[in-house]
Amino acid sequence: MRLGVHVPDFTYSGGPATLGRDLARIARAVDDTGFDMLSVMDHVWQIGVIGPREHEMLEAYTTLGYLAAHTERVKLLAWVTAVVYREPGLLAKCVTTLDVLSEGRAWLGIGAAWNDEEAIGLGLPFPPTAERFERLEETLQIFRQMCSDDDGPYEGKHYRLGSTLNSPQSIQRPHPPILIGGGGEKKTLRLVAEYADACNLFPSPELPHKLEVLQAHCADVGRDYAEIEKTVMMPLDAGPDGSRADELLERLRGLADLGVEHVHGWVPDVATIRPLEILGERVIPEVARF
């Protein structure tokens, strides 16, 4: 099993004046401590489960480019990109650019989007749910075509591209890995089976069932279930002094027993760096053995 760090909160004690330095320090610590991935949200306002919408929120792909410059090893992604916030051709350019500039460390994390309040607030498109999923599938098709040798047109129901020329191409071939977020059984997990290299689920009592549903979709489309990396998002809290490390390890061991290969999560007080050090000292060496 591997661990990754999700940074959903940019409200630090120094405020915007030191935010760049704080974020660079966090990124270097994540990179040095042995985590596998580093992610940010694709939101333009803060979301309610983290804090008031007025709290600081950075644009995802600008931030990922900054993080690439301050790291050398860790993989980088938006967890997850809201499909309707960017046109698919531009999104493919964002991800392949990040892959080139990070020397092959970008992933495309993507989902159907859900935050209508921020979309309406900033005038971003937010069609009905069924259409967003149609656009998600077309975006996945466009991304894979733009990462291929086929630079011909793309004709879909919602998107029409005259040419899918994309130069430079990504370092990772045939394309940067794709993670699709969400546990919807009829649409999301079917798209995972057809297009994704990784899924993202939550450690609820429904997790074994969700994995069974994904396995059934893989069988339906002729995909090897073992090819898909099973990821879970949850808090990574070992306590301020490491006192909860054993409890965290027990939860992670249980997820590993279900076949989960990557656990990704937010770390309390991440800006102080010490929680990352504790995880690196006590937890990462253990989970690497799972």
Secondary structure, DSSP 8 states (H G I E B T S, - for coil): -EEEEEE-----TT-HHHHHHHHHHHHHHHHHHT-SEEEE---SS--TTTS-TTS----HHHHHHHHHHT-SSSEEEETTEEGGGS-HHHHHHHHHHHHHHTTS-B-EEEE----HHHHHHHT-----HHHHHHHHHHHHHHHHHHTSS--S-EE-SS-EES----SS--SSSS-S-EEEE---TTTHHHHHHHH-SEEEE--STTHHHHHHHHHHHHHHHT--GGGSEEEEE------TTSTTHHHHHHHHHHHHHTT--EEEE--TTGGGSHHHHHIIIIIHHHHTT-
